[in-house]
């Protein structure tokens, strides 16, 4: 427990020292995935005579429909997002393709940041994010990965 706490303190201290040296918030891009639940209920009007009951409405499905929202942002707001089709999840190949698209958007929207190769990238420790293919891709892009505690 104490070793884990000292690691966190050391990481936080290094980020604070670094912030004093340069404005890394201008270079920071963060990404995350979130499941979005949706239910497109189609309701129809039902007219009935006074004294009679209206049409019944079936209960919604026990299995809710959901899509995965993948979002990357900087301190000014969203940079890039993708909504995956229903039933799709993140794997290393898909995440690698998303990083390519994100890099293209960064070059288009923030050319000064992209030309300096000064991007500090932050994502969690999910399996697709820690795959060797992704680590190699981030090295090729020249992005510095900000440490994330387990």
VEXSEKE-645909 format. One record per residue (C-alpha): x, y, z; residue in one letter; residue number from 1. Coordinates in nm, 2 decimals. Last residue first. Layout:
# VEXSEKE-645909
node u:X; v:Y; w:Z; resn:A; resi:NUM
...
***
This chain:
# VEXSEKE-645909
node u:-0.37; v:0.08; w:-1.25; resn:X; resi:150
node u:-0.21; v:0.43; w:-1.24; resn:X; resi:149
node u:-0.18; v:0.61; w:-1.57; resn:X; resi:148
node u:0.15; v:0.74; w:-1.71; resn:X; resi:147
node u:0.13; v:1.01; w:-1.98; resn:X; resi:146
node u:0.23; v:0.87; w:-2.32; resn:X; resi:145
node u:0.46; v:1.09; w:-2.52; resn:X; resi:144
node u:0.36; v:1.10; w:-2.89; resn:X; resi:143
node u:0.61; v:1.04; w:-3.16; resn:X; resi:142
node u:0.36; v:0.89; w:-3.40; resn:X; resi:141
node u:0.59; v:0.59; w:-3.45; resn:X; resi:140
node u:0.63; v:0.55; w:-3.07; resn:X; resi:139
node u:0.25; v:0.57; w:-3.03; resn:X; resi:138
node u:0.21; v:0.30; w:-3.30; resn:X; resi:137
node u:0.47; v:0.08; w:-3.12; resn:X; resi:136
node u:0.28; v:0.10; w:-2.79; resn:X; resi:135
node u:-0.04; v:0.03; w:-2.98; resn:X; resi:134
node u:0.09; v:-0.29; w:-3.14; resn:X; resi:133
node u:0.24; v:-0.40; w:-2.81; resn:X; resi:132
node u:-0.11; v:-0.39; w:-2.65; resn:X; resi:131
node u:-0.16; v:-0.15; w:-2.36; resn:X; resi:130
node u:-0.45; v:0.05; w:-2.50; resn:X; resi:129
node u:-0.64; v:-0.26; w:-2.62; resn:X; resi:128
node u:-0.61; v:-0.41; w:-2.27; resn:X; resi:127
node u:-0.74; v:-0.11; w:-2.09; resn:X; resi:126
node u:-0.47; v:0.09; w:-1.90; resn:X; resi:125
node u:-0.63; v:0.44; w:-1.94; resn:X; resi:124
node u:-0.55; v:0.70; w:-2.19; resn:X; resi:123
node u:-0.33; v:1.01; w:-2.19; resn:X; resi:122
node u:-0.13; v:1.15; w:-2.48; resn:X; resi:121
node u:0.13; v:1.42; w:-2.46; resn:X; resi:120
node u:0.17; v:1.57; w:-2.81; resn:X; resi:119
node u:0.49; v:1.76; w:-2.87; resn:X; resi:118
node u:0.58; v:1.64; w:-3.22; resn:X; resi:117
node u:0.65; v:2.00; w:-3.30; resn:X; resi:116
node u:0.46; v:1.98; w:-3.63; resn:X; resi:115
node u:0.15; v:1.83; w:-3.47; resn:X; resi:114
node u:0.11; v:2.10; w:-3.22; resn:X; resi:113
node u:0.15; v:2.38; w:-3.47; resn:X; resi:112
node u:-0.08; v:2.20; w:-3.71; resn:X; resi:111
node u:-0.37; v:2.18; w:-3.47; resn:X; resi:110
node u:-0.70; v:2.12; w:-3.66; resn:X; resi:109
node u:-0.56; v:1.94; w:-3.97; resn:X; resi:108
node u:-0.26; v:1.77; w:-3.81; resn:X; resi:107
node u:-0.47; v:1.68; w:-3.51; resn:X; resi:106
node u:-0.74; v:1.54; w:-3.73; resn:X; resi:105
node u:-0.49; v:1.32; w:-3.91; resn:X; resi:104
node u:-0.35; v:1.20; w:-3.58; resn:X; resi:103
node u:-0.69; v:1.11; w:-3.45; resn:X; resi:102
node u:-0.76; v:0.91; w:-3.77; resn:X; resi:101
node u:-0.44; v:0.72; w:-3.72; resn:X; resi:100
node u:-0.52; v:0.67; w:-3.35; resn:X; resi:99
node u:-0.86; v:0.53; w:-3.45; resn:X; resi:98
node u:-0.70; v:0.28; w:-3.68; resn:X; resi:97
node u:-0.47; v:0.16; w:-3.40; resn:X; resi:96
node u:-0.78; v:0.14; w:-3.17; resn:X; resi:95
node u:-0.95; v:-0.08; w:-3.43; resn:X; resi:94
node u:-0.65; v:-0.31; w:-3.45; resn:X; resi:93
node u:-0.60; v:-0.33; w:-3.07; resn:X; resi:92
node u:-0.96; v:-0.42; w:-3.00; resn:X; resi:91
node u:-1.25; v:-0.19; w:-2.90; resn:X; resi:90
node u:-1.61; v:-0.32; w:-2.90; resn:X; resi:89
node u:-1.87; v:-0.37; w:-3.17; resn:X; resi:88
node u:-2.23; v:-0.48; w:-3.07; resn:X; resi:87
node u:-2.40; v:-0.18; w:-3.21; resn:X; resi:86
node u:-2.18; v:0.02; w:-3.44; resn:X; resi:85
node u:-1.91; v:0.23; w:-3.30; resn:X; resi:84
node u:-1.96; v:0.60; w:-3.24; resn:X; resi:83
node u:-1.64; v:0.79; w:-3.31; resn:X; resi:82
node u:-1.50; v:1.11; w:-3.17; resn:X; resi:81
node u:-1.23; v:1.37; w:-3.24; resn:X; resi:80
node u:-1.09; v:1.69; w:-3.09; resn:X; resi:79
node u:-1.35; v:1.76; w:-2.81; resn:X; resi:78
node u:-1.28; v:2.06; w:-2.60; resn:X; resi:77
node u:-1.03; v:2.34; w:-2.52; resn:X; resi:76
node u:-0.82; v:2.14; w:-2.28; resn:X; resi:75
node u:-0.78; v:1.86; w:-2.52; resn:X; resi:74
node u:-1.03; v:1.59; w:-2.62; resn:X; resi:73
node u:-1.06; v:1.23; w:-2.75; resn:X; resi:72
node u:-1.39; v:1.04; w:-2.75; resn:X; resi:71
node u:-1.48; v:0.68; w:-2.83; resn:X; resi:70
node u:-1.86; v:0.63; w:-2.79; resn:X; resi:69
node u:-1.96; v:0.26; w:-2.77; resn:X; resi:68
node u:-2.32; v:0.18; w:-2.87; resn:X; resi:67
node u:-2.60; v:0.04; w:-2.66; resn:X; resi:66
node u:-2.93; v:-0.14; w:-2.69; resn:X; resi:65
node u:-3.08; v:-0.26; w:-2.36; resn:X; resi:64
node u:-3.14; v:-0.63; w:-2.30; resn:X; resi:63
node u:-3.46; v:-0.66; w:-2.10; resn:X; resi:62
node u:-3.65; v:-0.53; w:-2.40; resn:X; resi:61
node u:-3.90; v:-0.25; w:-2.33; resn:X; resi:60
node u:-4.25; v:-0.35; w:-2.21; resn:X; resi:59
node u:-4.52; v:-0.37; w:-2.47; resn:X; resi:58
node u:-4.78; v:-0.09; w:-2.49; resn:X; resi:57
node u:-5.14; v:-0.19; w:-2.46; resn:X; resi:56
node u:-5.41; v:-0.02; w:-2.66; resn:X; resi:55
node u:-5.66; v:0.21; w:-2.48; resn:X; resi:54
node u:-5.94; v:0.08; w:-2.25; resn:X; resi:53
node u:-6.30; v:0.16; w:-2.33; resn:X; resi:52
node u:-6.53; v:0.40; w:-2.13; resn:X; resi:51
node u:-6.50; v:0.69; w:-2.38; resn:X; resi:50
node u:-6.42; v:0.56; w:-2.72; resn:X; resi:49
node u:-6.06; v:0.50; w:-2.81; resn:X; resi:48
node u:-5.78; v:0.68; w:-2.99; resn:X; resi:47
node u:-5.43; v:0.54; w:-2.96; resn:X; resi:46
node u:-5.14; v:0.75; w:-3.07; resn:X; resi:45
node u:-4.84; v:0.55; w:-3.16; resn:X; resi:44
node u:-4.52; v:0.54; w:-2.96; resn:X; resi:43
node u:-4.20; v:0.44; w:-3.13; resn:X; resi:42
node u:-3.94; v:0.38; w:-2.86; resn:X; resi:41
node u:-3.58; v:0.44; w:-2.98; resn:X; resi:40
node u:-3.39; v:0.30; w:-2.69; resn:X; resi:39
node u:-3.03; v:0.42; w:-2.62; resn:X; resi:38
node u:-2.76; v:0.33; w:-2.39; resn:X; resi:37
node u:-2.42; v:0.49; w:-2.44; resn:X; resi:36
node u:-2.11; v:0.29; w:-2.34; resn:X; resi:35
node u:-1.81; v:0.51; w:-2.28; resn:X; resi:34
node u:-1.46; v:0.51; w:-2.42; resn:X; resi:33
node u:-1.18; v:0.75; w:-2.32; resn:X; resi:32
node u:-0.91; v:0.97; w:-2.47; resn:X; resi:31
node u:-0.70; v:1.26; w:-2.35; resn:X; resi:30
node u:-0.48; v:1.50; w:-2.54; resn:X; resi:29
node u:-0.23; v:1.71; w:-2.36; resn:X; resi:28
node u:-0.01; v:1.95; w:-2.55; resn:X; resi:27
node u:-0.16; v:2.28; w:-2.43; resn:X; resi:26
node u:-0.19; v:2.13; w:-2.08; resn:X; resi:25
node u:0.19; v:2.07; w:-2.10; resn:X; resi:24
node u:0.26; v:2.44; w:-2.04; resn:X; resi:23
node u:0.63; v:2.41; w:-1.98; resn:X; resi:22
node u:0.88; v:2.41; w:-1.69; resn:X; resi:21
node u:0.62; v:2.47; w:-1.41; resn:X; resi:20
node u:0.40; v:2.20; w:-1.55; resn:X; resi:19
node u:0.69; v:1.96; w:-1.55; resn:X; resi:18
node u:0.75; v:2.00; w:-1.18; resn:X; resi:17
node u:0.37; v:1.93; w:-1.12; resn:X; resi:16
node u:0.38; v:1.63; w:-1.34; resn:X; resi:15
node u:0.69; v:1.49; w:-1.17; resn:X; resi:14
node u:0.53; v:1.55; w:-0.83; resn:X; resi:13
node u:0.21; v:1.36; w:-0.93; resn:X; resi:12
node u:0.42; v:1.06; w:-1.05; resn:X; resi:11
node u:0.63; v:1.06; w:-0.73; resn:X; resi:10
node u:0.32; v:1.09; w:-0.51; resn:X; resi:9
node u:0.15; v:0.81; w:-0.70; resn:X; resi:8
node u:0.46; v:0.58; w:-0.67; resn:X; resi:7
node u:0.48; v:0.66; w:-0.30; resn:X; resi:6
node u:0.12; v:0.56; w:-0.26; resn:X; resi:5
node u:0.17; v:0.23; w:-0.43; resn:X; resi:4
node u:0.48; v:0.16; w:-0.21; resn:X; resi:3
node u:0.27; v:0.25; w:0.10; resn:X; resi:2
node u:0.00; v:0.00; w:0.00; resn:X; resi:1
***
